[in-house]
């Protein structure tokens, strides 16, 4: 019996995380924010919220997995440019730039 049929979803999630081998999606991206000239990694909480369909309503971001601050794995349906543009608009709309314009820089990780 697996975690879903036994009703122990939380335990099943923990087991899945233990088995994660780091290669779920096609590409890893580095996501940084530039606010008031200061560059920093995008918080994983913001990446997680952005990648959820109920926040963006964009199917292309369904194939994403936020890993850590400033790191996300994505499918080839997502380009770094599109991710940066969409995340920047979403963060600006929510006032995440500390009252200042913010810029999102996204690059591929090896």
Backbone bond lengths (Angstrom), bond angles and torsions (degrees), N, CA, C in turn:
res aa  C-N    CA-C-N  psi(-1)  N-CA   C-N-CA  omega(-1)  CA-C   N-CA-C  phi
1 X - - - 1.450 - - 1.528 107.96 -
2 X 1.323 117.09 130.20 1.465 119.60 179.82 1.519 110.78 -91.17
3 X 1.338 115.28 178.90 1.470 120.03 -174.29 1.519 112.30 -63.58
4 X 1.314 117.65 -31.61 1.467 119.31 -176.72 1.516 111.40 -75.77
5 X 1.336 117.60 -40.13 1.458 118.98 -178.27 1.519 112.12 -78.89
6 X 1.321 117.41 -22.44 1.459 119.31 179.44 1.525 112.15 -85.24
7 X 1.326 117.74 -10.95 1.455 120.86 178.57 1.511 114.23 85.87
8 X 1.303 118.73 9.12 1.458 122.15 -178.90 1.521 109.58 -106.33
9 X 1.312 116.19 68.54 1.467 120.61 -175.22 1.520 112.56 -64.07
10 X 1.323 117.85 -41.33 1.462 120.02 -177.94 1.525 110.39 -61.91
11 X 1.323 117.22 -44.91 1.457 120.48 178.38 1.530 110.55 -63.56
12 X 1.318 116.68 -37.91 1.470 121.01 178.40 1.515 111.49 -63.91
13 X 1.327 117.35 -39.79 1.474 120.73 178.58 1.521 110.09 -62.86
14 X 1.337 116.53 -43.50 1.464 119.80 179.05 1.523 110.56 -61.79
15 X 1.313 117.11 -40.83 1.464 120.64 179.08 1.526 110.20 -63.89
16 X 1.332 118.00 -41.96 1.466 121.42 178.93 1.519 110.57 -62.22
17 X 1.322 118.31 -41.20 1.468 121.12 179.36 1.526 110.68 -63.45
18 X 1.311 117.40 -37.34 1.460 120.62 178.48 1.522 111.06 -64.47
19 X 1.324 117.43 -30.58 1.465 122.06 -177.23 1.521 113.06 -89.35
20 X 1.312 118.21 -6.50 1.462 121.67 -177.71 1.516 110.13 -61.55
21 X 1.329 116.81 126.90 1.467 120.46 -176.15 1.523 113.47 -105.84
22 X 1.328 117.82 5.65 1.456 120.20 175.43 1.512 115.14 85.76
23 X 1.307 119.30 11.33 1.451 119.86 -177.80 1.508 114.36 -134.78
24 X 1.307 118.12 45.08 1.456 121.05 -175.84 1.526 112.00 -75.41
25 X 1.303 118.08 -46.75 1.450 121.12 -175.97 1.527 111.62 -110.64
26 X 1.300 116.11 173.38 1.454 122.81 -169.61 1.521 114.96 -73.12
27 X 1.311 117.52 -30.29 1.460 118.84 -175.09 1.526 110.73 -148.12
28 X 1.326 115.17 147.62 1.462 121.38 175.83 1.520 107.98 -104.98
29 X 1.323 114.89 138.77 1.465 120.57 179.93 1.521 110.22 -120.46
30 X 1.317 115.46 144.28 1.467 123.71 171.34 1.519 106.35 -97.74
31 X 1.320 117.59 126.76 1.465 122.48 -175.75 1.522 108.62 -120.72
32 X 1.325 115.36 115.05 1.461 120.30 179.25 1.523 110.40 -122.96
33 X 1.321 114.56 149.28 1.461 122.36 177.21 1.516 108.32 -108.59
34 X 1.322 115.91 143.23 1.460 120.72 173.01 1.527 106.29 -119.28
35 X 1.335 114.90 112.01 1.461 122.16 -179.75 1.518 107.33 -126.73
36 X 1.344 116.70 124.84 1.473 122.03 -178.30 1.523 111.59 53.80
37 X 1.326 115.63 36.22 1.458 120.79 178.63 1.517 114.96 79.03
38 X 1.324 116.96 -2.34 1.465 121.11 -179.73 1.528 109.72 -98.68
39 X 1.326 116.44 128.39 1.466 122.29 179.81 1.532 109.03 -97.05
40 X 1.350 115.51 133.94 1.462 120.60 176.28 1.523 109.74 -151.20
41 X 1.315 114.95 157.48 1.459 119.85 176.95 1.520 110.29 -65.63
42 X 1.317 116.05 141.91 1.465 120.91 176.10 1.529 108.30 -69.27
43 X 1.343 117.99 130.94 1.467 120.37 179.12 1.529 111.48 -59.11
44 X 1.318 115.81 138.69 1.458 120.58 -178.94 1.532 111.02 -59.83
45 X 1.329 118.02 -31.27 1.467 120.41 178.55 1.523 110.85 -62.27
46 X 1.333 117.16 -40.00 1.464 120.49 179.32 1.522 110.18 -69.78
47 X 1.317 117.27 -40.36 1.468 120.68 177.32 1.521 110.25 -61.62
48 X 1.316 116.59 -43.02 1.455 121.37 -179.15 1.528 110.80 -62.70
49 X 1.321 116.99 -46.07 1.470 120.38 179.57 1.523 111.17 -64.40
50 X 1.325 116.56 -42.55 1.460 120.33 -178.62 1.521 111.43 -62.92
51 X 1.305 117.45 -37.32 1.460 120.98 -174.86 1.527 113.57 -79.20
52 X 1.306 117.77 -4.97 1.461 120.49 178.44 1.521 109.91 -84.24
53 X 1.310 117.25 133.15 1.472 122.69 -175.52 1.524 111.89 -57.47
54 X 1.316 118.97 -36.71 1.459 119.05 -176.42 1.526 112.35 -68.58
55 X 1.341 117.88 -13.41 1.458 120.07 175.79 1.520 111.55 -94.41
56 X 1.332 118.00 -40.17 1.460 120.61 -173.93 1.520 113.26 -102.57
57 X 1.324 117.15 -27.85 1.460 123.15 -175.27 1.529 111.62 57.83
58 X 1.328 116.67 29.01 1.466 121.52 179.38 1.526 108.95 -116.79
59 X 1.321 116.70 114.73 1.464 121.85 -176.38 1.521 112.52 -60.75
60 X 1.330 118.28 -30.89 1.468 120.36 -177.42 1.522 112.09 -61.80
61 X 1.322 118.09 -25.70 1.453 120.82 -178.79 1.524 112.51 -89.57
62 X 1.338 117.84 3.63 1.459 120.71 173.63 1.529 110.44 -66.26
63 X 1.320 116.76 -31.28 1.462 122.02 -177.84 1.516 110.82 -90.53
64 X 1.321 115.90 56.48 1.455 121.29 -179.41 1.519 108.90 -134.28
65 X 1.324 114.94 153.20 1.448 120.80 178.20 1.525 108.54 -143.32
66 X 1.342 117.44 101.19 1.458 119.41 175.34 1.528 109.14 -64.32
67 X 1.335 116.53 131.03 1.463 121.41 -176.41 1.517 113.10 -104.02
68 X 1.324 115.46 -42.92 1.459 121.08 -173.11 1.524 106.95 -164.87
69 X 1.311 117.40 177.95 1.458 119.69 174.19 1.522 108.46 -56.20
70 X 1.319 116.17 123.63 1.460 121.34 176.27 1.511 116.02 76.68
71 X 1.329 119.34 8.46 1.458 120.89 -179.65 1.518 111.35 -133.87
72 X 1.334 114.25 134.77 1.454 120.77 177.95 1.524 108.14 -145.95
73 X 1.316 116.58 145.41 1.454 121.91 172.06 1.519 107.34 -103.48
74 X 1.336 115.92 140.53 1.456 120.92 -176.98 1.520 110.07 -141.12
75 X 1.317 115.75 161.69 1.463 120.96 175.02 1.528 109.27 -80.99
76 X 1.321 115.40 174.02 1.467 118.95 177.19 1.531 112.18 -71.51
77 X 1.328 118.01 -8.51 1.473 120.10 175.27 1.517 110.87 -69.13
78 X 1.320 117.66 -18.37 1.457 122.71 -176.90 1.533 109.17 -106.84
79 X 1.327 116.40 126.53 1.464 120.33 174.84 1.532 108.49 -100.02
80 X 1.323 117.16 153.03 1.468 119.09 177.33 1.528 111.76 -57.69
81 X 1.320 117.03 -38.43 1.473 120.68 -179.10 1.522 111.58 -64.30
82 X 1.327 116.74 -45.29 1.468 121.23 -179.58 1.530 110.28 -67.04
83 X 1.331 116.54 -39.70 1.457 120.29 178.99 1.530 109.86 -62.61
84 X 1.331 117.12 -46.32 1.465 121.43 -179.88 1.521 111.33 -62.00
85 X 1.317 116.41 -45.77 1.469 121.15 -178.93 1.526 110.68 -61.87
86 X 1.315 116.77 -48.45 1.466 120.75 -176.75 1.523 112.07 -69.37
87 X 1.336 116.76 -43.14 1.459 119.63 178.78 1.521 110.77 -64.51
88 X 1.324 117.39 -41.26 1.462 120.92 178.37 1.516 112.30 -59.93
89 X 1.324 116.76 -44.85 1.465 120.85 178.74 1.528 110.67 -63.85
90 X 1.327 116.15 -42.41 1.459 121.24 -179.16 1.527 111.26 -64.89
91 X 1.327 117.03 -44.72 1.471 120.54 179.74 1.527 111.62 -66.55
92 X 1.330 116.83 -40.51 1.463 120.99 178.64 1.523 110.60 -62.83
93 X 1.330 115.97 -43.34 1.469 120.87 179.74 1.529 110.86 -60.35
94 X 1.304 117.48 -31.65 1.458 121.77 -178.80 1.519 113.71 -93.53
95 X 1.335 117.05 5.54 1.457 120.96 175.40 1.517 114.58 70.80
96 X 1.322 117.49 30.57 1.466 120.88 -176.29 1.526 113.48 -82.06
97 X 1.303 118.77 0.11 1.459 121.54 -178.08 1.515 114.19 -90.86
98 X 1.315 117.32 20.59 1.461 121.78 179.88 1.526 111.30 54.00
99 X 1.319 115.90 39.50 1.456 120.95 179.48 1.520 113.68 80.62
100 X 1.309 117.65 2.07 1.462 122.75 -178.69 1.525 109.56 -120.63
101 X 1.339 116.66 157.03 1.464 118.23 173.82 1.530 109.20 -62.86
102 X 1.303 115.81 146.31 1.452 118.87 176.48 1.518 109.77 -124.25
103 X 1.318 114.94 154.76 1.456 121.32 177.96 1.531 106.94 -122.96
104 X 1.323 115.70 139.03 1.457 121.10 177.56 1.518 107.66 -108.00
105 X 1.328 116.20 129.09 1.455 121.79 176.41 1.512 108.32 -115.87
106 X 1.325 115.48 126.43 1.468 121.22 -177.27 1.515 108.55 -125.82
107 X 1.325 115.89 131.30 1.459 120.70 176.88 1.513 109.39 -136.89
108 X 1.320 116.17 156.95 1.461 121.07 177.61 1.527 110.37 -77.29
109 X 1.324 115.16 140.34 1.455 121.17 174.03 1.532 108.43 -98.42
110 X 1.327 116.90 150.29 1.475 118.57 178.69 1.521 111.79 -67.18
